[in-house]
Amino acid sequence: MSSSKSQPASLLGLFLAGLGALRCVFLPNNTPLGRLFIPLALLGIGALGLWLLERSGCQRDTLMKLVLPIGLALFLRSLLLPHATLDYQDFLSKWVEHFRQNGGVLALKDPVGNYNVPYLYLLSLLSYLPIPDLYGIKLFSILFDVLLAWGGYRLARTAAHDGPAPELAFTLLLLLPTVVLNGACWGQCDSVWAGLCVLALASALEERPKTSLALLALAFAFKLQAIFLIPLWAGLWFVGRIKLRDTPIFPAVFALTMVPAMLFGKPAGDILRVYVDQAGSSVGWGTLNYNSPSVFTLFPYYHEFSPVAPKLAILCAFVLMLTVLALLLWGRERVNNGALILAGAVLSLGIPYLLPYMHERYFFLGGVLLVVWACLRPRHAPAAAGAEIASLGGYHAYLMTKYVMTVSLFGLVWTQLTEGLLMLFALLTAFLALVGQTCGKKFPKSP
């Protein structure tokens, strides 16, 4: 009976996936190889998602139902593939062209791009393919959209004793507006580092510490923003999920990501300096907030901050990190998998909320983890929705070059006050829930 009920959903999902593939055949500015490769790659990504779910123990009936959100996700992304943002036009396309004109991987030695080398490997390899690099870049992010959703499935499964939370987490993460827009529309790679972080946390909660640290190192190698979640591994050590003897895996894997570039002549110092240069460029632009729903949006748009403000904000973020770790240490006998997911959400929302020089995309991971938590505790769905709406306000500001929830009062203008308050609500809700988890009654540690 259940199989017959899931059949219409799976057929609709296959139909939507087929429409998405057909759309890819007729993408503008495509090449003959692209008309074949891109539709097959899109369908292959969907098939990979189903295979990963099956390998994770997803029951056949549930798997059939999940064909629908996968098909819908592929179709929505196919519609967004042709959109080229200024980030692509001014940076990514020029970097790929540099690789194309200078020998592909042989140009890894050159000072091209301000991303770390793992992402440059992708761009250099794309320079060999006779397909539009815009579509190749976006397909890579779409691949990690699916891996991110699979990671959310695994995370929810470690904390859910029963119920539909894992399947719901997979579906929501696959269709979350920020996730859809980030890669398929914007061409950004936040699902890459965030997906690796989610998979790293899932591996830790599944008692695979070595895999967890390796994935965390890969996440950090892709993007500096993984540092928002990295302190959680100290908390995992407090509760016995990570052993000190396993920690050398992190620097070892990070070092391995540097090897190919170094073999092609890129100095190790240039690789290690990339994150310092990124931070320096953000500070150098002289703006404390880049469309992010941070604490700085609570002040009027033209407010002039004291030179002390950035330092005070950094101190507050550091205090928040220490507070979260103190709660995990204090309540280590009460901390279960759900509390660890929640702690990850607090860190990856709270740190960018308090730090200066943050961009709108830096709440990506925190929003994802809060969605997983809301699947486990539906009463906290408003907090997850608030974080998502707040992030979308920043996305709208960049993609549409217009603030969407401007507030004017007493002759003053707040361009993102609503977004900042919504993110504050999400953060406070998550933090108070974490206090309740770590300082309340003892919860079971399994599953």
C-alpha positions, 0 to 999 in steps of 0.5 A, spaced: 500 500 500 505 504 501 509 503 495 503 505 491 502 511 495 509 513 493 509 511 486 505 518 483 510 522 487 516 518 484 513 519 477 512 526 478 519 527 481 522 523 475 518 528 470 521 534 473 528 531 473 527 530 465 524 537 464 530 540 468 535 535 463 531 538 457 532 545 459 539 544 460 539 541 453 537 548 450 541 553 455 544 559 452 551 560 449 552 552 450 556 548 446 555 541 443 558 537 448 555 542 453 548 540 451 550 532 452 554 533 458 550 538 462 543 534 462 547 528 464 551 531 469 544 534 472 541 527 472 547 524 475 547 528 481 540 526 482 541 519 482 547 520 486 543 523 491 538 517 491 544 512 491 547 515 498 540 515 501 540 508 499 547 506 502 545 510 508 539 505 510 533 509 507 527 505 506 525 503 499 518 507 500 521 513 503 526 513 497 521 513 492 518 519 496 524 523 496 525 522 488 520 528 488 524 533 492 530 531 488 526 532 481 524 539 483 530 541 486 534 539 479 528 543 475 529 549 479 536 549 479 536 548 471 532 554 471 537 558 474 543 556 471 544 561 465 544 567 470 551 570 471 552 575 477 557 580 477 562 576 482 562 571 476 563 576 471 568 580 474 572 574 478 570 567 476 570 567 469 576 571 469 580 566 473 578 560 469 580 564 462 587 565 465 587 558 466 585 556 459 590 561 456 596 559 461 596 551 460 590 549 465 593 546 471 600 549 469 598 556 471 596 554 478 603 557 480 600 564 478 597 569 483 590 568 480 584 568 484 583 569 492 580 563 493 584 557 496 587 552 492 582 546 492 577 551 489 583 553 484 584 546 482 576 546 480 577 552 476 583 549 472 580 543 470 574 546 468 579 550 463 580 544 459 572 542 458 569 545 452 563 547 456 561 554 458 565 555 465 559 558 468 555 552 468 561 547 470 562 552 476 554 551 478 554 544 477 560 543 482 556 547 487 549 543 485 553 537 486 555 539 493 547 541 494 546 534 494 551 532 499 549 537 504 542 535 504 545 528 505 549 530 510 543 533 514 539 527 513 545 523 517 545 529 522 538 528 523 538 521 523 543 521 529 539 525 533 532 522 532 529 516 535 524 515 530 519 519 526 520 523 519 526 528 521 532 525 517 527 525 510 524 532 512 531 535 513 534 532 506 528 535 503 528 542 506 536 543 505 535 541 498 529 546 497 532 551 502 531 558 498 538 560 500 541 553 498 538 554 491 540 561 490 547 560 492 550 555 487 545 555 482 543 562 481 549 566 484 555 561 482 558 561 489 561 555 493 558 555 500 555 549 499 562 546 498 565 548 505 558 548 509 556 541 506 563 538 508 562 541 515 555 538 516 558 531 513 564 532 518 559 533 524 555 527 522 561 523 522 563 525 529 556 523 531 556 517 528 563 515 532 568 516 526 572 521 528 578 520 523 573 521 517 570 527 521 577 531 522 579 529 515 572 532 512 573 538 517 580 540 514 577 539 507 572 544 509 577 549 512 581 548 505 576 550 501 573 556 505 576 560 511 568 561 514 569 553 516 572 556 522 565 558 525 564 551 526 571 548 528 571 550 535 565 545 536 571 540 535 573 542 542 566 540 545 566 534 541 573 532 545 569 534 552 564 529 551 568 524 548 567 524 541 574 526 539 580 523 541 587 528 542 591 522 538 586 523 532 587 531 531 593 530 527 589 528 521 586 535 521 593 539 519 595 533 515 589 533 510 590 540 510 597 540 508 595 534 503 591 539 499 597 544 498 601 539 495 598 539 487 599 546 487 606 546 490 608 541 485 606 546 479 610 551 483 606 555 487 610 557 493 607 554 500 607 561 503 602 564 498 597 558 499 598 559 507 597 567 506 591 567 502 586 567 508 590 573 511 589 576 505 582 575 504 581 578 511 585 584 510 581 586 503 575 586 507 578 590 513 581 594 507 574 596 504 572 600 510 565 597 511 563 593 517 558 590 514 556 587 507 549 586 506 549 581 512 544 580 517 549 582 523 549 586 529 551 592 525 544 592 522 541 594 528 544 601 527 542 606 522 545 606 515 549 612 516 551 611 523 559 612 524 562 607 529 568 608 533 574 605 531 573 601 537 567 597 535 570 592 530 575 590 536 569 590 541 565 586 536 571 581 535 571 580 543 564 579 543 564 573 538 570 570 542 566 570 548 560 567 545 565 561 543 567 560 550 560 560 553 558 555 548 564 551 549 563 552 557 556 550 556 558 543 553 564 542 558 559 543 564 553 539 561 558 534 558 554 528 562 547 531 559 550 533 552 547 528 546 547 529 539 541 534 538 545 538 543 551 538 539 547 540 533 544 545 536 551 548 539 554 548 532 548 552 530 549 557 535 556 558 533 555 558 526 550 563 527 552 567 533 560 568 530 558 571 524 552 575 527 557 579 532 563 579 527 565 585 523 566 585 515 561 579 514 558 578 508 551 576 507 553 568 505 556 567 511 550 565 515 549 559 510 552 554 515 548 556 521 542 556 517 542 549 515 544 547 522 538 550 525 533 547 519 536 540 521 535 542 529 528 544 527 526 538 524 528 534 530 524 540 534 519 542 530 517 548 535 523 551 533 521 552 526 520 559 527 527 560 529 529 557 523 525 561 518 527 567 521 534 565 520 532 564 513 528 570 511 534 574 514 539 571 510 534 572 504 534 579 505 542 580 504 541 575 498 536 580 495 540 586 496 546 583 492 542 579 487 537 585 486 541 591 488 536 593 493 534 592 500 527 589 501 525 591 508 528 598 509 525 601 515 525 609 516 523 612 523 525 619 526 529 621 520 533 615 520 534 609 515 535 602 517 536 598 511 536 591 514 534 592 521 528 587 520 533 582 518 538 583 524 532 582 529 530 576 525 537 573 526 538 575 533 531 572 534 534 565 531 540 566 535 537 567 542 532 562 541 538 557 539 542 559 545 537 558 550 535 552 547 542 550 548 542 552 555 536 548 556 539 542 553 546 542 557 543 545 564 537 541 564 535 534 565 540 529 563 538 526 556 539 520 553 546 520 549 543 515 543 542 514 538 
